[in-house]
Amino acid sequence: MKSDTKGAPMQVNTTTIPGLTFAIQIEEVNYRDSLGRLICYLASLYRLDPKTQARHLVRRSRIPGAAAAMKHEFQRDGIQAFRRLEATA
């Protein structure tokens, strides 16, 4: 059985926020069908090791728009947001 429906390509948006001791990477995966309906959404927050560039998963969300909320948290709280993550990671 063959399907003729062609979906839109998967979009992956990555934002890196540099810090003094480590960096934060916010990755947003957004996949929609040909009609624009949401099929899959995933926002992941990673802590980047400055020496090895290894990514350590800190937070993950499947709620659409969560990546924007994570970015806003770092813009609003600045160094305090980094300290909260440093304590949990």
MIKE-810324 format. One record per residue (C-alpha): residue in three letters; x, y, z. Coordinates in steps of 0.05 Angstrom, whole numbers, plus 32768, in hexadecimal, padded with zeros to 4 digits. Example, Ala and Ser with C-alpha at 12.3 -4.5 7.8 and 13.67 -1.06 7.14 Angstrom:
<rs>
ALA80F67FA6809C SER81117FEB808F 
</rs>
This chain:
<rs>
MET800080008000 LYS801D80437FEB SER800B80868006 ASP800C80C57FDA THR800980F78013 LYS80478120801A GLY80548140805E ALA807B817E806A PRO80C38173807E MET80D4816E80C7 GLN80ED81B180E3 VAL812381B18118 ASN813481F48137 THR817081F98165 THR818282338192 THR81C2823681BA ILE81C7826481F6 PRO820F826D820E GLY822082708257 LEU825F82798280 THR826882318297 PHE823B820C8265 ALA820C821A822B ILE81C382088222 GLN81A781ED81E1 ILE815C81EE81D4 GLU814781BF819C GLU810081C38180 VAL80E6818C8151 ASN80A6819E812B TYR8086816F80F8 ARG8046818080D3 ASP801E815D809D SER800F817A8058 LEU7FD281A08073 GLY7FFB81C180AA ARG7FE0819780E3 LEU80118186811B ILE8029813E811B CYS80638141814B TYR808181758179 LEU80BC816E81A9 ALA80E481A381CD SER8125818C81F0 LEU815381B4821C TYR819C819D821E ARG81D781B28248 LEU821681B6821C ASP825881A2823B PRO828B81D88228 LYS82C681A88220 THR82A6816D81FB GLN8267818E81DE ALA8241815281F9 ARG81F6815F8200 HIS81D4814C8242 LEU8188814B8241 VAL816B81788277 ARG812281818265 ARG80F28169822F SER80AC817D821D ARG8078816881EA ILE804C81A581F5 PRO804C81D281B6 GLY806E821481C4 ALA809981F981FD ALA80DA820D81DB ALA80C4825681DA ALA80B482518224 MET80F982348232 LYS811B826C820A HIS80F182A1822E GLU810582848272 PHE814F828F8261 GLN814382D58245 ARG811A82E88283 ASP814382C982BA GLY818982CA829C ILE81BE82AE82CA GLN818B829482FC ALA816F826582C7 PHE81B5824A82BB ARG81BF82408306 ARG817E8219830C LEU819481EB82D4 GLU81DA81E482F2 ALA81BB81CC8333 THR819081988310 ALA81C3818082DC 
</rs>
